[in-house]
Amino acid sequence: MHFYRSFLILCFFMAHASVQSQVQPDAKLNNESLYRPRFHFTPKQGWMNDPNGMIYLNGQYHLFFQHYPDGTVWGPMHWGHATSSDLVQWKEQPIALYPDSIGMIFSGSAVLDKNNTSGLGRGGIAPLVAIFTQHFMPGEKAGRTDFQNQSIAYSLDEGKTWTKYAGNPVLKTPNLKDFRDPKVIWHAPSQKWIMSLAVADHVEFYSAPDLINWTKESEIGKNLFAHGGVWECPDLLSFNHFGKTIWVLLVSMNPGGPNGGSATQYIVGDFDGHAFKPYTTDIKWMDYGPDNYAGVTFSNVGDRNILIGWMSNWNYANVVPTEKWRSAMTVPRELKLIEQDNNKNTNSNRFLLVSSPVKEFMNAFTEIGSKENVIPNRIDIKDAKTKDFEIVLSNTYNEKLIVGYHADKKQFYIDRTKAGVSNFNKGFAAVAVAPRLSNATNMDLSILLDKTSIELFADGGRTVMTALFFPTHPYTKWEIISKEKIAPDSINLYSFK
């Protein structure tokens, strides 16, 4: 037994007991070393927002993303590009798509056209096809309504270089200002491509046999579900639930999230290649924290649904206190569909979308004890009693970040009111809350801690929260505070390798 384990046994028999670890502040403090994450993807320089075109191909995961390389605030959008063989370490690649006379390169998706339905393949090579919105800024400034259209590009060298289709755009707007973010999948039962498209306050579905000639099928969302802001970045996912295919539609929305600003809701139902029929119109959130937006899933990964989100919020994304770059991505997350506790007989509302860090990422941690004298990058609590507790990170500059649980409210919270720099936005220093979505007596909790972010996964991913914070100096102390005994063997600490 580690000394750390023995120390825990002593501490958790005490009222308001705490577990602590002390380190020294970084002597070479600067913005880059203080805020550049260790295990979240960031661009080397410039602005980044939505993840785009994510696809797995021949041993490589490709992450494209909204990118303005010449500034650290939103600007003329390109598609940046990064690759990884393990979903942990990412290598930034040359920019994939540049703006042109049709417009900037807004969000979209990418697919492998295995059967060359588009006819864009050559010499037996199946093309990689990107589908994206082009935004014509002069048209928007002139007050027109035809400035967002859908275009495609193709690659025959696994995403290294791209050729834009000569007939762009392939889907023109019916004079709607918000007509964007195409996410395309192959729908095997109907043998056609299905595009989910965000249209102001709803999602529209289009179909095509060839990725070029699109026909509107249906729409969903007007006057249903959450409507605090514009709908964006839809993603249509399928899950095999005991032999039955169940569909989930992700919809990002800004503003109107449960803790202010940007957030992502999800809808569970059936999809037949023409229309989506929801099981319930209840509002459900994929992540209750303030800083997970525009998340979409990888294509070509078999029956897995692996999501990455943009780890920020439009309330303050342009003004967070980083210098050479702005924004990071969440860690990759595995999405699964489960039946809610004690709700199996209510077909309309029994399903819950859960998420947890992918296994590849969780394998990138090494278990540690107190002797390593570091702030852990991961804290796992297993089978703990559902009583009030707080996990507090702090430094000697009176800054602290608190994540905890209120048992009487059945509510998790992340308190960043005193976490560090917050003067860039009046609403940043706040307490974000989320409901506990499990009726189990005991609780499981996994928390990921990077330099400026926390990601909480409770009860197998039933409740998820993501939040940013910006201390003026690194946190040098952490402690768990609880009036109740927590079994020491239920707590494990890890450092990122």
Secondary structure, 3 states (H helix, E strand, C coil): CCHHHHHHHHHCCCCCECCCEECCCCCCCCHHHHHCCCCCCCCCCEEEEEEEEEEEECCEEEEEEEEECCCCCCCCCEEEEEEECCCCCCEEEEEEECCECCEEEEEEEEEECCCCCCCCCECCECCEEEEEEEECHHHHHCCCCCCEEEEEEEECCCCCCCEECCCCCCECCCCCCCCEEEEEEEEHHHCEEEEEEEECCEEEEEEECCCCCCEEEEEECCCCCCCCCEEEEEEEEEEEECCEEEEEEEEEEECCCCCCCCEEEEEEEEECCCCEEECCCCCCECCCCCCCEEEEECECCCCCCEEEEECCCCCCCCCCCCCCEECCECCCEEEEEEECCCCCCCHHHCEEEEEEECHHHHCCEEEECHHHCCCCCEEEEEEEECCCEEEEEECCCCCEEEEEEECCCCEEEEEEEECCCCCCCCCCCCEEEEECCCCCCEEEEEEEECCCEEEEEECCCCEEEEEECCCCCCCCEEEEEECCCCCHHHEEEEEEC
